[in-house]
Amino acid sequence: MATTATTRRPTTSAQQGVVHGVLGGLAGGVIFGVMMQALGMMGMIAMLVGSESIAVGWVVHVTISAVFGAGYGVVMAPRISGWGAGLGTGVAYGALLWVLGPLLLMPTRMGMPVFTLDTTALQSLLGHLVFGLVLGAVVVALVRRERS
């Protein structure tokens, strides 16, 4: 009688997902932050906390990037291992964050009209998609390394 051995792939815990997501969020956040800095948007991020300082904008942006990265990591890291799924869900997550952040929550917080589509909003969309792409790529790379 022949038996076959089954090998179980190790799963990613919630704690590992948080770490992977924070690292991915920081990587994506730095790249997105450089884009925003080049476009002169970092002062607007600082305005979320009552400042106009570019340094404060960076702190706020990187903090938000780490928090949203952690959220992605907790939900997605245990579920994905392939590049297509990681990149696709990362980009979709970036698009969702764009709708919730710059189109809804940020203008609401700053007393501006919501869902305004202009050049700034479209530049922000591009940045959020890049953020999600990098986030997804880093999380997949870390999960694959962990499972190998």
C-alpha positions in Angstrom: 0.0 0.0 0.0 1.5 3.3 -1.0 1.3 6.3 1.1 1.8 9.9 0.2 3.3 12.4 2.5 1.6 15.8 2.6 3.6 18.8 3.3 2.0 21.7 5.0 3.1 25.1 4.1 3.6 27.2 7.1 1.0 29.9 7.5 1.5 33.5 8.3 0.3 34.6 11.7 -1.5 37.8 12.4 1.7 39.1 14.1 3.8 38.3 11.1 1.2 39.9 8.9 1.5 43.1 10.9 5.3 43.2 10.6 5.2 42.4 6.9 2.5 45.0 6.3 4.3 47.7 8.3 7.5 47.1 6.3 5.6 47.1 3.0 3.7 50.2 4.1 6.9 52.0 5.0 8.5 51.1 1.7 5.4 52.2 -0.3 5.0 55.3 1.9 8.6 56.5 1.3 8.2 56.1 -2.4 4.8 57.8 -2.4 6.2 60.5 -0.1 9.0 61.3 -2.5 6.4 61.7 -5.2 4.3 64.0 -3.0 7.3 66.0 -2.0 8.2 66.6 -5.6 4.7 67.8 -6.3 4.6 70.1 -3.2 1.9 68.1 -1.5 3.6 67.3 1.8 2.5 70.6 3.5 -1.1 69.6 2.8 -0.6 66.3 4.7 0.8 68.3 7.6 -2.4 70.4 7.6 -4.3 67.3 8.8 -2.7 67.9 12.2 -2.7 71.7 12.1 0.7 72.3 10.7 2.2 73.3 7.4 5.7 71.9 8.1 7.1 69.5 5.5 8.8 67.5 8.3 5.5 67.1 10.1 3.9 66.1 6.8 6.5 63.4 6.5 5.9 62.1 10.0 2.1 62.0 9.4 2.4 60.4 6.0 4.9 57.7 7.2 2.7 56.9 10.2 -0.4 56.6 8.1 1.5 54.4 5.7 2.7 52.1 8.4 -0.8 51.8 10.0 -2.5 51.1 6.6 0.3 48.7 5.7 -0.3 46.8 9.0 -4.0 46.5 8.1 -3.2 45.1 4.7 -0.7 42.7 6.2 -3.0 41.3 8.8 -5.8 40.7 6.3 -3.8 39.7 3.2 -0.5 38.1 4.3 -2.1 34.8 5.5 -4.0 34.6 2.2 -1.6 35.4 -0.5 1.7 33.9 -1.8 1.6 34.6 -5.5 2.8 37.8 -7.1 -0.4 38.4 -9.1 -2.6 38.2 -6.0 -0.2 40.4 -4.0 0.2 43.1 -6.6 -3.4 43.0 -7.6 -4.8 43.3 -4.1 -2.1 45.9 -3.2 -3.2 48.1 -6.1 -6.9 47.6 -5.3 -6.1 48.5 -1.6 -4.3 51.7 -2.8 -7.3 52.7 -4.9 -9.6 52.1 -1.9 -7.3 54.2 0.3 -7.4 57.0 -2.3 -11.2 57.1 -2.2 -11.4 57.0 1.6 -8.5 59.3 2.2 -8.0 62.2 -0.2 -11.5 62.1 -1.7 -13.5 61.7 1.5 -11.8 61.9 4.9 -9.1 64.5 4.2 -11.4 67.1 2.6 -14.0 66.5 5.3 -11.3 67.1 8.0 -10.2 70.3 6.2 -13.6 71.7 5.4 -13.2 71.2 1.7 -15.6 69.6 -0.8 -15.5 65.8 -1.0 -15.0 63.7 -4.1 -13.4 66.5 -6.1 -11.6 65.1 -9.1 -8.9 67.5 -10.3 -5.2 67.3 -11.2 -4.2 67.0 -7.6 -6.7 64.2 -7.0 -5.4 62.3 -10.0 -1.8 62.7 -9.0 -2.8 61.4 -5.6 -4.5 58.4 -7.2 -1.2 57.6 -9.0 0.7 57.8 -5.7 -1.8 55.6 -3.9 -1.6 53.0 -6.7 2.2 53.0 -6.5 1.9 52.7 -2.7 -0.4 49.7 -3.0 1.8 48.1 -5.6 4.9 48.4 -3.5 3.0 47.3 -0.3 1.7 44.2 -2.1 5.1 43.4 -3.5 6.9 43.7 -0.2 4.3 41.6 1.6 4.4 38.9 -1.0 8.2 38.8 -1.0 8.3 38.5 2.8 5.6 35.9 2.9 7.3 33.8 0.2 10.6 34.1 2.1 9.0 33.0 5.3 7.3 30.0 3.7 10.3 28.7 1.8 
